[in-house]
Amino acid sequence: MKNRFMRVNEVAEALEVSDPYAYKIIRKLNEELESEGYLTVKGRVNRDYFYERIYSKGGEK
């Protein structure tokens, strides 16, 4: 089973950005999850939520 969380190096590679920018994205996504009442892990982001927010066509948020 694949890990449920992505670390900074995976986010940076997926988006072709630097590690510091990947950390910024992780912080933003985790803030969104926290505002919805979810617990988060610092420096990691839920893999499903990442792909939903980054590659979703809906643009709800």
C-alpha positions as CSV (number, residue, x, y, z in Angstrom):
1,M,0.0,0.0,0.0
2,K,1.3,3.4,-0.9
3,N,1.9,5.9,1.9
4,R,-1.1,8.1,2.5
5,F,1.0,11.2,3.0
6,M,3.4,13.0,0.6
7,R,6.6,14.5,1.9
8,V,8.2,17.7,0.5
9,N,10.4,15.9,-2.0
10,E,7.4,14.2,-3.6
11,V,5.4,17.4,-3.8
12,A,8.4,19.3,-5.3
13,E,8.9,16.5,-7.9
14,A,5.2,16.3,-8.8
15,L,4.9,20.1,-9.4
16,E,8.5,20.6,-10.6
17,V,9.2,23.3,-7.9
18,S,11.8,23.9,-5.3
19,D,11.6,22.3,-1.8
20,P,10.9,25.7,-0.1
21,Y,8.0,26.3,-2.4
22,A,6.7,22.8,-1.9
23,Y,6.7,23.4,1.9
24,K,4.6,26.5,1.3
25,I,2.1,24.5,-0.7
26,I,2.0,21.8,2.0
27,R,1.4,24.5,4.6
28,K,-1.5,26.0,2.6
29,L,-3.2,22.6,2.0
30,N,-2.8,21.7,5.6
31,E,-4.4,25.0,6.7
32,E,-7.3,24.2,4.5
33,L,-7.7,20.8,6.0
34,E,-7.4,22.2,9.6
35,S,-10.1,24.7,8.9
36,E,-12.4,21.8,8.0
37,G,-11.6,20.1,11.3
38,Y,-9.0,17.5,10.1
39,L,-5.8,16.7,11.9
40,T,-2.6,17.3,9.9
41,V,1.0,16.3,10.1
42,K,3.5,19.1,9.8
43,G,5.6,18.8,6.6
44,R,3.4,16.2,5.0
45,V,0.1,16.4,3.1
46,N,-2.6,13.8,2.5
47,R,-1.9,12.3,-0.9
48,D,-5.6,12.2,-2.0
49,Y,-6.2,15.8,-0.9
50,F,-3.1,17.0,-2.7
51,Y,-4.2,15.4,-6.1
52,E,-7.7,16.6,-5.6
53,R,-6.7,20.2,-5.0
54,I,-3.9,20.4,-7.6
55,Y,-5.4,18.5,-10.5
56,S,-9.2,18.9,-9.9
57,K,-11.0,20.6,-12.7
58,G,-13.8,21.9,-10.5
59,G,-12.0,24.8,-9.0
60,E,-14.4,25.0,-6.1
61,K,-11.8,26.6,-3.7
